[in-house]
Amino acid sequence: MKAIRIREPGGPEVLELVERDDPAAGAGEVLVRVRCAGINRADLLQRMGRYPAPADAPPDIPGLEFAGEIEAVGAGVTGWSVGDRAMGILGGGGYAESVAVPAGQLLPVPPKLSWTEAGAIPEVFLTAADALIERGRLRPGDTVLVHTAGGGVGTAALQLARASGAGAIIATASAAKLDRIREAGLPCDLAVDRRAGSFADAVAHHTDRAGADVILDTVGAPYWEANIASLATLGRLVIVGVMGGMKVEANLRTLMGKRATVVGTVLRARSKAEKAHLTEMFATRFLPGFTAPEADPSHLRPVVDRVFPLAEAAEAHRYVESNQSFGKVLLDTA
């Protein structure tokens, strides 16, 4: 099979197209012919040598999500057959024509979705669902603040917040991406330009100083103080990324006074059992939203920016690094 290998830590130029032996489906796994693979920030970090793959994933082939057809079913697997359309998450190895995947990490591709649309779902929607529902304990009527709302996780989180009955949805992003959020018709009650001053002031004004019940943050250190200021009493700050930095100085008295919760979370390093639990929760609660009518609040749709051929993975990484993308960037492996 063809795959993209990280030759050595470095820039996009270290990604190269190589031939590798086809994987085999072990017990509890299925073999999938990949049609489309998503690109995530974790892939960029792995390429730079800053985010090693977990022990059960190829050390030099990035890729955390895929969509494709099942080619073989391993021993002990039930509910899946050769030819089924499936999508799912991986610890790595998705930038390839074939992958072996634990069956518990698979989702059926909703009817009428293209391979491109399916490839844009697993990692970002599962990450957003985990952050908002499992970690953020989002309840109907809650005010939700989503940072970097024009990215893959952000565009998914806006939709999942609406599908979960959020009372108000606040988004931060660049002015250009906020425009695209509006043009795409994504749910957003207040759009805050991240370059136009403190988002904490905008949140306070919009909520009559009550604050946000759930904050999904992918930025980290630069947003820490404003995030804490923006939290409602009993609010939950969920940190899923640290693109801006990892170290902060915390005023614990403020957290104590608000009786707030701060939780960090990652998806890639979890056990197979944890990933299977999250996949099952998402399948039960949210997967039907991809076939719901557009007027239905539960309606969900993947947001795709660009698709590159597998051989152009380096160019795709450059594009993601430019921060111009809106929603998902994908690789076509067909």
C-alpha positions in Angstrom: 0.0 0.0 0.0 1.0 3.6 -0.4 1.5 5.7 2.8 2.9 9.0 3.9 6.0 8.6 6.1 7.7 11.1 8.4 11.3 10.8 7.2 12.6 12.7 10.2 11.3 15.4 12.5 11.0 18.7 10.7 8.9 20.8 8.4 6.3 19.6 5.8 9.1 18.6 3.4 9.9 15.6 5.6 6.6 13.9 4.6 7.2 11.5 1.7 5.1 8.9 -0.2 6.4 5.4 0.4 5.3 1.8 -0.2 4.5 -0.3 2.9 3.2 -3.8 3.5 -0.6 -4.0 3.9 -1.7 -4.3 7.5 -3.8 -7.3 8.6 -6.9 -7.3 10.8 -6.1 -8.9 14.2 -8.5 -10.2 16.7 -11.2 -7.6 17.5 -10.1 -5.5 14.5 -11.2 -4.7 11.0 -9.2 -3.9 7.9 -10.3 -0.7 6.1 -9.5 0.5 2.6 -9.1 4.2 3.3 -10.8 6.6 1.0 -10.2 9.8 2.9 -8.1 10.8 5.8 -8.4 13.9 8.0 -5.5 16.2 8.9 -5.3 17.4 12.5 -3.0 19.7 14.5 -1.6 16.6 16.3 -0.3 15.3 12.9 1.7 18.6 12.6 3.1 18.2 16.1 4.0 14.6 15.4 5.8 15.6 12.2 7.9 18.1 14.2 8.9 15.5 16.7 6.7 17.0 19.5 3.9 14.4 19.8 5.1 10.8 19.5 2.6 8.2 18.4 1.2 5.8 21.1 2.8 2.4 21.3 0.0 0.7 19.3 0.3 3.0 16.3 2.9 3.3 13.5 5.7 5.6 14.8 6.2 7.3 11.4 2.8 7.4 9.7 0.5 10.1 10.9 -3.3 10.3 10.7 -5.9 10.1 13.4 -9.1 9.6 11.4 -10.4 7.9 8.2 -13.3 6.9 6.2 -13.4 3.9 3.9 -14.7 0.4 3.1 -14.2 -2.7 5.3 -12.0 -5.2 3.5 -11.6 -7.8 6.2 -13.0 -8.6 9.6 -10.8 -10.1 12.4 -11.7 -12.8 14.8 -14.4 -11.9 17.4 -15.8 -8.9 15.5 -19.5 -8.7 15.2 -21.8 -6.2 13.6 -19.5 -5.4 10.7 -19.1 -7.0 7.3 -16.8 -6.7 4.3 -18.0 -3.9 2.1 -19.5 -1.8 4.9 -18.8 1.9 4.8 -17.1 3.0 8.0 -15.3 5.9 9.6 -13.4 6.2 12.8 -10.5 7.3 15.0 -6.9 5.9 15.2 -3.8 6.4 17.3 -2.0 6.9 14.0 -1.5 5.5 10.6 -4.4 7.1 8.8 -2.3 8.6 6.0 -2.3 5.3 4.1 -4.4 3.3 1.7 -5.2 0.7 4.4 -5.5 0.6 8.2 -6.3 -2.0 10.8 -8.7 -0.5 13.4 -10.2 -1.8 16.7 -13.9 -2.5 15.9 -15.0 -0.4 18.9 -13.6 2.7 17.3 -15.8 2.4 14.1 -18.9 4.4 13.2 -21.1 3.7 10.2 -21.0 6.3 7.5 -24.4 8.0 7.5 -26.4 7.5 4.3 -25.7 9.9 1.4 -22.5 11.3 2.9 -19.5 11.3 0.5 -16.1 9.9 1.5 -14.9 13.4 1.9 -17.7 14.4 4.3 -17.3 11.2 6.3 -13.6 11.7 6.6 -14.2 15.1 8.2 -16.3 13.7 11.0 -14.6 11.3 13.4 -11.7 13.2 15.2 -13.3 16.6 15.5 -16.8 15.6 16.3 -15.7 13.0 18.9 -13.3 15.5 20.4 -16.0 18.2 20.6 -18.5 15.7 22.0 -16.1 14.5 24.7 -15.2 18.1 25.7 -18.8 19.4 25.8 -20.7 16.4 27.1 -18.3 14.0 28.9 -16.0 16.6 30.4 -18.0 19.8 30.3 -21.3 18.2 31.4 -23.2 20.5 29.1 -26.9 20.8 30.1 -29.8 22.3 28.2 -29.9 26.1 28.6 -26.2 26.4 29.4 -24.2 29.2 27.8 -21.3 27.8 25.8 -18.1 29.6 24.7 -16.1 28.0 21.8 -12.6 29.2 21.0 -11.0 28.9 17.6 -14.6 28.3 16.3 -13.5 28.3 12.7 -11.4 25.2 13.0 -12.5 21.6 12.8 -13.2 21.1 16.5 -14.7 24.5 16.7 -17.2 24.1 13.8 -18.2 20.7 15.3 -18.6 22.1 18.8 -20.9 24.9 17.6 -23.2 22.3 16.1 -23.1 19.9 19.0 -23.8 22.7 21.5 -27.0 23.5 19.6 -27.9 19.8 19.3 -27.5 19.6 23.1 -29.9 22.4 23.8 -27.4 25.2 24.7 -29.1 28.4 25.7 -26.5 30.7 24.1 -23.5 29.9 21.9 -20.5 32.3 21.8 -17.7 31.9 19.3 -14.2 33.5 19.1 -12.2 33.5 15.9 -10.6 35.9 13.5 -12.9 38.3 11.8 -12.6 36.4 8.5 -13.5 33.1 10.0 -16.4 34.6 11.9 -17.7 35.8 8.5 -17.4 32.2 7.2 -19.3 30.9 10.3 -22.2 33.3 9.5 -22.1 32.4 5.8 -22.1 28.7 6.6 -25.2 29.1 8.8 -23.5 27.6 11.8 -25.1 28.3 15.2 -23.6 31.3 16.9 -25.4 33.9 19.1 -22.4 36.1 19.6 -19.3 36.3 17.4 -16.2 37.8 19.0 -13.2 38.8 17.0 -10.2 37.5 18.8 -8.1 40.5 17.8 -10.6 43.1 18.9 -9.9 43.2 22.7 -10.8 40.9 25.6 -13.4 38.3 24.8 -14.2 38.3 28.6 -15.8 41.8 28.3 -18.0 40.6 25.4 -19.0 37.5 27.3 -19.8 39.5 30.4 -21.9 41.9 28.4 -23.8 39.2 26.5 -24.6 37.2 29.6 -25.4 40.2 31.9 -22.2 39.2 33.8 -23.4 35.7 34.5 -20.6 34.2 32.4 -20.3 31.0 30.4 -21.2 27.6 31.8 -18.9 25.6 29.5 -15.8 26.9 27.8 -14.0 24.8 25.1 -10.5 26.1 24.7 -7.8 25.0 22.2 -5.5 28.0 22.8 -4.2 27.5 26.4 -2.0 29.9 28.2 -2.9 33.2 26.4 -6.6 32.7 27.1 -6.2 31.5 30.8 -7.1 34.7 32.7 -9.9 35.7 30.3 -11.3 32.2 30.5 -11.4 32.2 34.2 -13.0 35.7 34.2 -15.6 34.4 31.7 -16.6 31.3 33.7 -20.0 31.3 35.4 -20.4 30.2 39.0 -20.0 26.4 38.8 -18.7 26.8 35.2 -16.5 24.2 33.5 -13.4 25.1 31.5 -12.3 22.2 29.2 -8.9 22.5 27.7 -8.4 20.4 24.5 -5.4 22.2 23.0 -2.5 24.5 23.9 -1.7 26.0 20.6 -0.7 29.3 22.3 1.3 27.9 25.2 1.1 25.5 28.2 2.2 27.3 31.3 0.0 29.7 33.3 -0.1 31.4 36.7 -3.5 30.7 38.4 -5.4 32.7 41.0 -6.9 29.9 43.0 -9.1 32.2 45.0 -11.1 33.1 41.8 -11.6 29.4 41.0 -12.6 28.7 44.6 -15.1 31.6 44.7 -16.7 30.4 41.4 -16.6 26.8 42.5 -15.4 26.2 39.0 -14.0 23.1 37.3 -10.9 23.1 35.0 -10.3 19.9 33.2 -7.8 18.9 30.5 -8.4 16.2 28.0 -6.9 14.4 25.0 -8.3 11.7 22.8 -5.3 10.0 21.1 -3.6 8.5 24.2 -6.7 6.9 25.6 -7.2 3.2 25.9 -9.3 1.2 23.4 -12.0 0.8 26.0 -12.2 4.6 26.5 -12.3 5.3 22.8 -15.0 2.6 22.3 -17.1 4.2 25.1 -16.9 7.6 23.5 -17.6 6.2 20.0 -20.7 4.4 21.3 -21.9 7.6 23.1 -21.5 9.6 20.0 -23.2 7.0 17.8 -26.2 6.8 20.1 -26.6 10.5 20.8 -25.4 12.4 17.8 -24.9 10.2 14.7 -28.6 10.5 13.7 -28.1 14.2 13.4 -26.2 13.8 10.1 -29.4 12.6 8.5 -31.8 15.0 10.3 -33.5 17.8 8.3 -31.5 21.1 8.2 -34.3 22.9 10.1 -34.0 20.4 13.0 -31.8 21.7 15.9 -30.1 18.2 16.0 -28.9 18.6 12.4 -25.2 18.1 12.0 -22.9 18.4 9.0 -19.2 18.1 8.4 -17.4 21.3 7.3 -14.8 20.7 4.6 -12.3 23.3 3.5 -10.0 21.6 1.0 -9.0 18.1 -0.1 -5.5 17.2 -1.3 -4.3 14.0 -3.0 -2.3 11.7 -0.6 0.9 12.5 -2.4 0.5 16.2 -1.6 0.4 15.7 2.2 3.3 18.2 2.6 1.3 20.9 0.8 -1.7 20.1 2.9 0.3 20.5 6.1 1.6 23.9 4.9 -2.0 25.0 4.3 -3.1 24.0 7.8 -0.1 25.7 9.3 -1.1 28.9 7.4 -4.2 29.1 9.6 -6.3 29.9 6.5 -8.4 26.8 6.7 -12.0 26.8 7.8 -13.2 23.4 9.1 -11.4 20.3 7.9 -8.5 19.7 5.5 -8.4 16.2 4.1 -6.3 13.8 2.1 -7.9 11.8 -0.8 -6.4 8.3 -0.7 -8.6 6.8 -3.5 
